[in-house]
């Protein structure tokens, strides 16, 4: 079997792309030779390895989280010295769940993840009771009601109610029936209001975001409404999505370093308008997968 496929099958990698990054960092398999068992380094992603072979990773950092985003957030939390132990978090742009995975492993109490897509969250996180997945929601219009609806869907609460009622159609036309003798029709059952458990209810202690194909300036106004006073914001900034098309180079790569201060200023102004005080702006410790330079912005909400 191809080694990248085998890594996924063994659960050592969540995706083929993650497996390929592990291979680049170093993967070995135990091969039987005439002189005995020897560890052989995998040379390329398509190398064939016996299905039952023993495998070891020379660097398992890529496999620590369900996606590479977890490594980015881990480094950012260390950079700002932020502990998330016991925090209730909102993860906007959840996707596969790298940020969510990082937060939970770092001790967060719970994570509400929002994404415009669906069926992307890793199964291990989707089944985690500490996670509420809010799918097919445009974060520009995010509200507490979106969270309530997602929770209702996940639990079956507030769903369909069986209604039983008598109708004149149930009676034969030839029956001698006096409308005045008819019992009043039962009222339709009212769905009971759905209440979010405290761990999933806004306002949240921490807002994180990893957004693509949309500017944070369009998303933060709604998301920050769900952040508590004194709460923290820590988001990954991708300049190619914060600039105008004419400011981005060929292939969606921002090559002009003069564009980076423009992005920073725009986001600082957005934060100020939303009552956020920026405390940190710094490079992501891990480069974007497409080669773009990425940043993190950290801010505190007034109050």
C-alpha positions in Angstrom: 0.0 0.0 0.0 1.1 3.6 -0.6 2.7 4.9 2.5 0.6 8.1 2.5 -2.6 6.0 2.3 -1.3 3.7 5.0 -0.6 6.5 7.4 -4.2 7.6 7.1 -5.5 4.1 7.4 -3.5 3.6 10.6 -4.9 6.9 12.0 -1.4 8.5 12.1 -2.7 11.2 9.8 -6.1 12.7 9.3 -5.7 13.3 5.6 -3.4 12.4 2.7 -2.0 16.0 2.7 -1.2 15.7 6.3 0.4 12.3 5.7 2.5 13.8 3.0 3.8 16.5 5.3 4.7 13.8 7.9 6.6 12.0 5.2 8.5 15.1 4.4 9.4 15.4 8.1 10.5 11.8 8.2 8.8 8.4 8.3 10.5 5.0 8.6 9.2 1.4 8.3 10.7 -1.8 9.6 11.9 -4.0 6.8 13.1 -7.6 7.0 16.5 -8.1 5.3 19.0 -11.0 5.3 20.9 -9.3 8.0 17.8 -8.8 10.1 15.2 -6.1 10.7 16.2 -2.6 9.7 14.4 0.8 9.7 14.1 2.1 6.1 13.4 5.8 5.5 10.4 6.6 3.2 11.7 8.5 0.2 8.4 9.7 -1.4 4.6 9.7 -0.9 4.0 6.9 -3.3 6.5 4.4 -1.8 4.9 1.0 -1.4 5.0 -0.4 2.2 3.6 -3.8 3.4 0.1 -3.3 5.0 1.3 -4.8 8.3 4.7 -3.0 8.5 5.7 -1.3 11.7 5.9 2.5 11.1 7.5 5.3 13.1 7.4 9.0 12.7 10.6 10.9 13.1 8.7 14.1 13.8 5.1 13.8 14.9 4.2 17.5 15.2 2.2 17.4 12.1 0.0 14.7 13.6 -0.6 16.5 16.8 -3.9 18.0 15.6 -6.4 17.1 12.9 -5.1 19.9 10.7 -2.1 22.2 10.4 -4.1 25.0 11.8 -3.7 23.6 15.3 0.0 24.1 15.1 -0.5 27.7 14.1 -2.8 28.4 16.9 -0.6 26.5 19.4 2.3 28.8 18.5 0.2 31.9 18.7 -1.2 31.0 22.2 2.4 30.7 23.4 3.4 33.9 21.7 0.8 36.0 23.6 1.0 33.9 26.8 -2.7 33.1 26.7 -4.0 30.1 28.7 -7.3 28.7 27.5 -7.9 26.4 30.4 -11.6 26.4 31.3 -12.5 28.9 28.6 -15.6 28.8 26.5 -14.5 29.5 23.0 -16.0 30.4 19.6 -14.1 29.2 16.5 -15.2 31.0 13.3 -14.1 29.2 10.1 -13.9 25.8 11.9 -13.5 23.7 8.8 -11.6 20.5 9.7 -11.2 21.7 13.2 -7.5 22.4 13.7 -8.1 25.4 15.9 -10.8 23.5 17.8 -8.6 20.5 18.4 -5.8 22.8 19.7 -8.1 24.6 22.1 -9.5 21.4 23.6 -6.1 19.8 24.0 -5.0 23.0 25.7 -7.8 22.7 28.3 -10.7 24.7 26.9 -14.0 23.9 28.5 -16.0 23.9 25.2 -15.8 25.2 21.6 -18.7 26.3 19.4 -17.4 26.1 15.8 -19.0 28.0 12.9 -18.4 27.3 9.2 -20.2 28.3 6.0 -19.5 24.8 4.7 -20.7 21.4 6.0 -19.4 17.9 6.6 -15.9 19.2 7.0 -15.3 18.8 10.8 -13.1 15.8 11.7 -15.2 12.9 13.1 -13.3 12.8 16.4 -14.3 16.4 17.1 -17.9 16.1 15.7 -18.5 13.3 18.3 -16.9 15.2 21.2 -19.5 16.5 23.7 -17.4 19.6 24.3 -18.0 20.7 20.7 -21.1 22.3 19.0 -20.8 22.4 15.3 -22.7 25.2 13.5 -22.7 24.4 9.8 -23.9 26.2 6.6 -23.9 29.6 8.4 -22.5 32.7 6.9 -20.4 34.3 9.7 -21.3 37.8 8.4 -24.8 37.3 9.8 -23.9 35.1 12.8 -26.3 35.3 15.8 -27.1 33.4 18.9 -30.2 32.0 17.1 -27.8 30.1 14.8 -26.3 28.4 17.8 -29.7 27.5 19.2 -30.8 26.0 15.8 -27.6 24.0 15.6 -28.0 22.7 19.1 -31.6 21.8 18.5 -30.6 19.9 15.4 -27.9 18.0 17.2 -30.1 16.9 20.0 -33.5 16.6 18.3 -34.9 19.2 20.6 -37.6 21.6 19.3 -38.1 19.4 16.3 -41.2 17.7 14.9 -44.2 17.3 17.1 -46.9 14.7 16.4 -50.2 16.4 16.1 -53.6 14.5 16.3 -56.8 16.2 15.4 -60.3 15.2 14.4 -61.6 16.5 11.0 -65.0 16.5 9.4 -63.4 14.5 6.6 -63.1 11.6 9.1 -66.9 11.3 9.2 -69.0 9.6 6.6 -71.3 12.1 4.9 -74.3 9.9 5.6 -73.8 10.1 9.4 -76.2 12.2 11.3 -73.8 14.5 13.1 -74.6 17.8 14.7 -71.7 20.3 14.7 -72.9 21.6 18.0 -72.1 18.2 19.6 -68.6 18.1 18.2 -65.7 18.1 20.7 -63.4 21.1 20.2 -60.3 20.2 18.2 -57.2 19.9 20.3 -54.8 22.8 20.0 -51.5 22.1 18.2 -48.7 21.4 20.5 -46.3 24.3 20.9 -42.6 23.4 20.6 -40.8 23.9 23.8 -38.1 26.6 23.7 -34.6 25.3 23.2 -32.1 26.5 25.7 -28.4 26.3 25.1 -26.3 24.6 27.8 -24.1 27.2 29.6 -21.0 25.9 27.9 -22.4 26.7 24.4 -24.2 29.9 25.2 -22.8 33.4 24.4 -21.1 35.5 25.4 -17.8 33.6 25.0 -14.4 34.0 26.7 -12.4 33.7 23.5 -13.0 34.2 19.8 -10.6 32.6 17.3 -10.9 32.5 13.6 -9.2 31.1 10.5 -11.1 32.5 7.5 -10.6 32.1 3.8 -12.1 33.9 0.8 -13.6 36.6 3.0 -12.2 39.5 4.9 -12.3 39.6 8.7 -13.5 43.1 8.5 -16.8 41.7 7.2 -17.1 38.9 9.8 -15.8 40.4 13.1 -18.8 42.8 13.6 -21.2 39.9 14.1 -18.8 37.6 15.8 -17.6 40.1 18.4 -21.2 40.6 19.5 -20.9 37.1 20.9 -17.7 37.9 22.8 -18.0 38.9 26.5 -16.7 42.1 27.9 -13.0 41.7 28.6 -13.0 38.6 26.4 -10.0 37.9 24.0 -9.8 37.7 20.2 -7.0 35.8 18.5 -7.4 35.4 14.8 -5.2 34.2 11.9 -4.8 36.9 9.2 -4.4 35.9 5.6 -3.4 39.1 3.6 -4.6 37.7 0.3 -8.2 37.8 1.6 -7.9 41.3 3.2 -6.7 43.2 0.1 -8.3 44.3 -3.1 -7.8 42.0 -6.1 -5.4 44.5 -7.7 -3.2 44.4 -4.6 -2.7 40.6 -4.7 -0.1 39.1 -7.0 -0.4 36.2 -9.5 -1.7 33.0 -8.1 -3.2 34.7 -5.1 0.2 35.3 -3.5 1.0 38.6 -1.8 4.6 39.3 -2.7 4.8 43.1 -2.1 5.9 43.6 1.5 4.3 47.1 1.4 0.9 45.5 1.5 1.3 44.0 4.9 1.2 47.3 6.9 -2.0 48.1 4.9 -3.6 44.9 6.1 -2.5 45.5 9.7 -3.9 49.1 9.7 -7.3 47.9 8.3 -7.7 45.3 11.0 -6.5 47.6 13.7 -9.1 50.2 12.6 -11.8 47.5 12.5 -10.9 46.3 16.0 -11.0 49.9 17.3 -14.5 50.5 15.8 -15.7 47.3 17.6 -14.4 48.3 21.0 -11.4 46.0 20.8 -7.9 47.0 22.0 -5.2 45.3 20.0 -2.5 43.8 22.2 -0.4 41.9 19.7 0.3 41.7 16.0 2.9 39.1 14.8 3.9 36.7 12.1 2.4 33.2 12.2 5.2 30.8 13.2 4.0 28.5 10.4 3.8 29.7 6.8 0.6 29.4 4.8 0.3 26.2 2.8 0.2 28.2 -0.4 3.4 30.1 0.5 1.6 33.3 1.7 2.9 35.1 4.7 0.3 35.0 7.5 -0.2 36.9 10.8 -2.0 36.8 14.0 -3.9 39.6 15.7 -4.8 39.5 19.4 -7.1 42.0 21.0 -9.2 42.4 24.2 -12.9 43.6 24.2 -13.6 46.7 26.3 -15.0 46.1 29.7 
